């Protein structure tokens, strides 16, 4: 029996995935919020079966035990950082196309070097802040997996990931506090996604939303920032975090492969729609609307112009270079008449489907190896608009 998928309106609240007005209408209503409460609807599960049933997860557990690092002693926090110099150099390396000509007809057209530098510093603070908030989301989600997953081997590994995530929250906050002058509030799109992941009672949805989708995009984003920046503390910090993140994504892929192979089409429909929602929410959050507003610019005046920058378009697509092959590995792309494949085609990211999935790639991220080049996966780099 065939299944009927929900509409875009039902899944993401709009028919057109590129409706800028709808995207920008999602905002934080309380920017001074300190404590955010989300209902966790899941049951805690004990298991009395302590047998070694999943060797791949036990292998990950062993690697996690020897892959631990100390954020206090393994990173040189005494490193002096010239934030203005670092941001200027990194922005030049990005070739993001943020010039006055690009924003002709807006207030940004009149910006000089001083305004662009101030914007660039806040853009860096905002980006690292979203990493920080996402890592706290991962901390809560992994603790939830320890409670809810029915497998002993998975509980053991998830317990090691909770300390990884605590360490990630620690380093991103310390870097922002000591080197960047503070944080930005959580982006509304990211917060919506984190709420949805926490609220869902099904343990595999926690895996899918956090381990595969959020962590998969983070791994790609960390890889690009690591490759782009020459700031030594940030570069080393990201390298250490990436070594953990690759294991985390592999944990999701290896665990869910077993589960999804036995699911019905109706059950897979729910997972496909959740993956699509997560992909859109994460894509939408990268418009930096809070940064524009901080600098007195109406995002509605500039975001349509930002979206036309081909360099940024390629960067946006590359963020999904981990997610798409992992979804293919899990059988999500082509079940139910290739529904999720068509959604990723709509998002212009399907070209990554044959890149290496993280279930096998994670070993390349270990600290005794060079970090993989995010643009080199044995496939052609994406072309904007292709």
C-alpha positions as CSV (number, residue, x, y, z in Angstrom):
1,X,0.0,0.0,0.0
2,X,1.4,3.4,-1.0
3,X,1.7,6.2,1.5
4,X,0.7,9.8,1.1
5,X,3.2,12.4,2.3
6,X,2.3,15.6,4.0
7,X,2.5,18.9,2.2
8,X,5.3,21.4,2.5
9,X,2.9,23.6,4.4
10,X,2.2,20.9,6.9
11,X,5.9,20.0,7.4
12,X,7.7,23.4,7.3
13,X,4.9,25.9,7.5
14,X,5.1,27.2,3.9
15,X,4.7,25.8,0.3
16,X,7.8,27.4,-1.2
17,X,11.1,26.3,0.5
18,X,12.7,29.5,-0.7
19,X,10.0,31.9,0.6
20,X,12.3,34.5,2.1
21,X,9.4,36.4,3.8
22,X,8.2,33.2,5.5
23,X,11.8,32.3,6.6
24,X,12.4,35.7,8.1
25,X,9.1,35.8,9.9
26,X,10.5,33.1,12.3
27,X,12.1,35.2,15.0
28,X,13.0,34.9,18.7
29,X,10.2,36.6,20.7
30,X,12.3,36.7,23.9
31,X,16.0,37.6,23.1
32,X,16.7,37.8,26.9
33,X,15.5,34.3,27.6
34,X,17.9,32.4,29.9
35,X,16.1,29.2,30.7
36,X,14.1,27.3,28.0
37,X,11.9,24.4,29.0
38,X,10.9,21.7,26.5
39,X,8.7,18.7,27.3
40,X,10.5,15.4,27.0
41,X,7.8,12.8,26.1
42,X,10.0,9.7,26.2
43,X,10.1,6.7,28.6
44,X,13.4,5.7,30.2
45,X,14.2,2.1,29.3
46,X,16.3,-0.4,31.3
47,X,17.8,-3.5,29.6
48,X,18.9,-6.6,31.5
49,X,20.6,-8.0,28.4
50,X,24.3,-7.1,28.8
51,X,25.5,-9.3,25.9
52,X,27.8,-7.9,23.1
53,X,25.2,-7.8,20.3
54,X,26.5,-5.0,18.1
55,X,30.3,-5.2,17.6
56,X,30.3,-2.0,15.5
57,X,28.9,0.0,18.3
58,X,31.3,-1.6,20.8
59,X,34.2,-0.6,18.4
60,X,33.0,3.0,18.5
61,X,32.8,2.8,22.3
62,X,36.4,1.7,22.5
63,X,37.5,4.4,20.2
64,X,35.7,7.0,22.2
65,X,37.4,5.9,25.4
66,X,40.9,6.4,23.9
67,X,39.9,9.5,22.0
68,X,39.1,11.7,25.0
69,X,40.9,15.1,25.3
70,X,41.0,17.7,28.0
71,X,39.8,21.1,26.9
72,X,41.7,22.8,29.7
73,X,45.1,21.3,29.1
74,X,45.1,20.3,25.4
75,X,44.3,23.7,24.1
76,X,46.5,26.8,24.5
77,X,44.1,29.3,26.0
78,X,46.9,31.8,26.5
79,X,47.1,32.3,22.7
80,X,46.8,36.0,21.9
81,X,44.2,36.6,19.2
82,X,43.9,39.8,17.1
83,X,40.2,39.4,16.3
84,X,40.1,42.1,13.7
85,X,43.1,40.7,11.8
86,X,41.7,37.1,12.0
87,X,38.2,38.1,10.8
88,X,39.6,40.2,8.0
89,X,41.9,37.4,6.8
90,X,39.2,34.8,7.0
91,X,36.6,36.9,5.2
92,X,39.1,37.5,2.4
93,X,39.7,33.7,2.2
94,X,36.0,33.0,2.0
95,X,35.5,35.3,-1.0
96,X,31.9,35.6,0.1
97,X,31.1,38.5,-2.2
98,X,30.1,40.9,0.6
99,X,30.9,44.1,-1.2
100,X,29.2,47.5,-1.4
101,X,28.3,46.8,-5.1
102,X,26.6,43.6,-4.2
103,X,24.2,45.6,-1.9
104,X,23.5,48.5,-4.2
105,X,20.3,50.3,-3.3
106,X,20.4,49.3,0.4
107,X,21.9,51.0,3.5
108,X,24.8,48.5,3.3
109,X,25.9,50.2,0.1
110,X,27.3,53.0,2.1
111,X,29.3,50.8,4.5
112,X,33.0,51.3,4.7
113,X,35.8,49.1,6.0
114,X,34.9,49.9,9.6
115,X,31.3,48.8,9.2
116,X,32.2,45.6,7.3
117,X,34.8,44.7,9.9
118,X,32.4,45.1,12.7
119,X,29.8,43.1,10.9
120,X,32.4,40.4,10.2
121,X,33.3,40.1,13.9
122,X,29.7,39.8,14.9
123,X,29.1,37.3,12.1
124,X,31.9,35.1,13.5
125,X,30.5,35.5,17.0
126,X,27.0,34.6,15.7
127,X,28.3,31.5,13.9
128,X,30.2,30.2,16.8
129,X,27.3,30.9,19.1
130,X,25.0,28.7,17.0
131,X,27.6,26.0,17.2
132,X,27.6,26.4,21.0
133,X,23.8,26.2,21.2
134,X,23.7,23.2,18.9
135,X,26.3,21.5,21.1
136,X,24.1,22.0,24.1
137,X,21.2,20.5,22.1
138,X,23.4,17.5,21.4
139,X,24.3,17.2,25.1
140,X,20.6,16.9,26.0
141,X,19.7,14.6,23.1
142,X,22.6,12.2,23.8
143,X,21.5,12.0,27.5
144,X,18.1,11.2,26.2
145,X,19.5,8.5,24.0
146,X,21.1,6.9,27.0
147,X,17.7,6.7,28.7
148,X,15.6,5.7,25.7
149,X,17.6,3.4,23.4
150,X,16.9,-0.3,24.2
151,X,20.4,-1.6,23.4
152,X,23.1,-2.0,25.9
153,X,26.0,-1.3,23.5
154,X,24.2,1.9,22.3
155,X,23.7,3.1,25.9
156,X,27.5,2.7,26.6
157,X,28.5,4.7,23.5
158,X,25.9,7.4,24.1
159,X,27.3,7.8,27.6
160,X,30.7,8.6,26.2
161,X,29.1,11.1,23.8
162,X,27.6,13.1,26.6
163,X,31.0,13.9,28.0
164,X,32.1,14.8,24.4
165,X,29.2,17.2,24.1
166,X,29.9,18.7,27.5
167,X,33.4,19.4,26.4
168,X,32.2,21.0,23.2
169,X,29.9,23.3,25.1
170,X,32.8,24.2,27.3
171,X,35.3,25.0,24.5
172,X,32.9,27.0,22.3
173,X,31.6,29.1,25.3
174,X,35.1,29.7,26.6
175,X,36.4,30.8,23.2
176,X,33.4,33.1,22.7
177,X,33.7,34.5,26.2
178,X,37.5,34.9,26.4
179,X,38.4,35.7,22.7
180,X,35.3,37.1,21.0
181,X,33.6,39.1,23.7
182,X,30.4,37.2,24.3
183,X,27.6,35.2,22.5
184,X,24.5,35.7,20.4
185,X,21.1,34.3,21.3
186,X,20.1,31.0,19.7
187,X,18.7,31.3,16.2
188,X,14.9,30.8,16.1
189,X,15.1,28.1,13.3
190,X,17.7,26.1,15.3
191,X,15.7,26.4,18.5
192,X,12.6,25.1,16.7
193,X,14.5,22.1,15.4
194,X,16.0,21.3,18.8
195,X,12.6,21.5,20.4
196,X,11.1,19.1,17.9
197,X,13.9,16.6,18.4
198,X,13.6,16.7,22.2
199,X,9.8,16.6,22.2
200,X,9.5,13.4,20.0
201,X,9.0,10.3,22.1
202,X,10.6,7.9,19.6
203,X,14.2,7.1,20.4
204,X,15.2,6.7,16.7
205,X,13.9,10.2,16.0
206,X,16.4,11.6,18.5
207,X,19.1,9.7,16.6
208,X,17.9,10.9,13.2
209,X,17.4,14.6,14.2
210,X,20.6,15.0,16.2
211,X,23.1,12.3,15.2
212,X,22.5,12.3,11.5
213,X,21.0,15.7,10.6
214,X,22.3,18.3,13.1
215,X,25.7,16.7,13.8
216,X,26.1,15.8,10.2
217,X,25.7,19.5,9.1
218,X,28.0,20.6,12.0
219,X,30.7,18.2,10.9
220,X,30.7,19.7,7.4
221,X,30.6,23.3,8.8
222,X,33.4,22.6,11.2
223,X,35.5,21.2,8.4
224,X,35.1,24.3,6.3
225,X,35.9,26.7,9.1
226,X,38.9,24.5,10.1
227,X,40.2,24.6,6.5
228,X,39.6,28.3,6.0
229,X,40.9,29.9,9.3
230,X,44.6,30.3,10.2
231,X,43.8,31.3,13.8
232,X,45.8,28.6,15.6
233,X,43.6,28.2,18.7
234,X,40.3,28.0,16.8
235,X,41.9,25.7,14.2
236,X,43.1,23.2,16.8
237,X,39.8,23.4,18.8
238,X,37.8,22.6,15.7
239,X,40.1,19.7,14.8
240,X,39.6,18.2,18.2
241,X,35.8,18.7,18.0
242,X,35.7,17.2,14.5
243,X,37.4,14.0,15.8
244,X,34.5,13.6,18.2
245,X,31.7,14.7,15.9
246,X,32.6,12.1,13.2
247,X,32.1,9.3,15.8
248,X,28.8,10.8,16.8
249,X,27.5,10.8,13.2
250,X,28.8,7.3,12.7
251,X,26.9,6.2,15.8
252,X,23.7,7.5,14.3
253,X,24.3,5.9,10.9
254,X,25.4,2.5,12.3
255,X,22.5,2.4,14.8
256,X,19.7,3.5,12.5
257,X,20.7,1.3,9.6
258,X,19.6,-1.8,11.5
259,X,16.3,-0.2,12.6
260,X,15.3,1.4,9.3
261,X,15.9,-1.8,7.2
262,X,13.0,-3.3,9.1
263,X,10.6,-0.4,9.0
264,X,7.3,-0.2,7.0
265,X,6.7,2.4,4.4
266,X,4.4,4.3,6.7
267,X,7.1,4.4,9.4
268,X,9.7,5.5,6.9
269,X,7.4,8.3,5.7
270,X,7.6,9.9,9.1
271,X,11.4,9.7,9.1
272,X,11.7,11.1,5.6
273,X,9.5,14.1,6.5
274,X,11.4,14.7,9.7
275,X,14.7,14.6,7.8
276,X,13.4,17.1,5.3
277,X,12.1,19.4,8.0
278,X,15.4,19.3,9.8
279,X,17.3,20.0,6.5
280,X,15.2,23.1,5.8
281,X,15.4,24.4,9.4
282,X,19.2,24.1,9.4
283,X,19.5,25.7,6.0
284,X,17.2,28.6,7.0
285,X,19.3,29.4,10.1
286,X,22.3,30.4,8.1
287,X,20.8,33.6,6.9
288,X,22.2,35.4,9.9
289,X,19.1,37.6,10.4
290,X,20.1,38.4,14.0
291,X,23.4,39.9,12.8
292,X,21.9,42.1,10.2
293,X,19.4,43.4,12.8
294,X,22.2,44.0,15.3
295,X,23.8,46.4,12.7
296,X,20.6,48.3,12.0
297,X,19.8,46.5,8.7
298,X,16.4,45.1,7.9
299,X,17.1,41.5,6.8
300,X,14.3,41.7,4.2
301,X,16.3,44.3,2.4
302,X,19.5,42.3,2.1
303,X,18.8,38.6,2.4
304,X,17.4,38.3,-1.1
305,X,20.7,39.8,-2.3
306,X,22.7,37.4,-0.1
307,X,20.9,34.5,-1.6
308,X,22.1,35.5,-5.1
309,X,25.8,35.2,-4.2
310,X,27.1,32.1,-6.0
311,X,30.0,31.6,-3.6
312,X,27.6,31.4,-0.7
313,X,25.3,29.1,-2.7
314,X,28.1,26.6,-3.0
315,X,29.0,26.8,0.7
316,X,25.3,26.2,1.6
317,X,25.2,23.1,-0.6
318,X,28.4,21.7,0.8
319,X,26.9,21.8,4.3
320,X,24.8,18.9,3.2
321,X,27.8,16.8,2.0
322,X,27.5,14.6,5.1
323,X,23.8,14.5,5.4
324,X,22.8,13.3,1.9
325,X,25.1,10.2,1.7
326,X,24.1,9.2,5.3
327,X,20.4,9.5,4.4
328,X,21.1,7.3,1.4
329,X,22.9,4.8,3.6
330,X,19.9,4.6,5.8
331,X,17.5,4.0,2.9
332,X,15.7,7.3,3.4
333,X,16.3,8.7,-0.1
334,X,14.5,6.2,-2.2
335,X,11.7,4.6,-0.1
336,X,8.2,5.7,-0.9
337,X,8.8,6.6,-4.6
338,X,12.0,8.5,-3.8
339,X,10.2,11.1,-1.9
340,X,13.3,12.4,0.1
341,X,15.4,12.3,-3.0
342,X,13.1,14.6,-4.8
343,X,13.1,17.0,-1.8
344,X,17.0,17.1,-1.8
345,X,16.8,17.7,-5.6
346,X,14.5,20.7,-4.8
347,X,17.2,21.9,-2.3
348,X,19.9,21.3,-5.0
349,X,22.0,19.0,-2.7
350,X,21.4,15.5,-4.2
351,X,24.8,15.5,-5.9
352,X,26.4,14.4,-2.7
353,X,24.5,11.1,-2.6
354,X,27.5,9.0,-3.6
355,X,30.1,10.7,-1.3
356,X,31.4,8.5,1.5
357,X,29.0,8.0,4.4
358,X,30.2,8.7,7.9
359,X,29.5,5.2,9.0
360,X,32.9,4.3,7.4
361,X,34.5,7.8,7.1
362,X,34.7,8.6,10.8
363,X,38.1,6.8,11.1
364,X,39.7,9.5,8.9
365,X,38.9,12.1,11.5
366,X,40.9,10.6,14.3
367,X,43.5,13.0,15.8
368,X,46.5,11.1,14.6
369,X,45.5,11.8,10.9
370,X,45.2,14.9,8.9
371,X,41.6,16.3,8.8
372,X,39.9,15.3,5.5
373,X,39.5,18.0,2.9
374,X,35.8,18.9,2.8
375,X,36.0,19.6,-0.9
376,X,37.8,16.4,-1.8
377,X,35.6,13.3,-1.8
378,X,36.3,11.7,-5.2
379,X,33.4,13.7,-6.7
380,X,33.1,17.0,-8.5
381,X,32.5,20.0,-6.4
382,X,29.0,21.4,-6.7
383,X,28.2,24.2,-9.0
384,X,25.9,26.9,-7.9
385,X,22.6,26.7,-9.7
386,X,23.5,23.3,-11.2
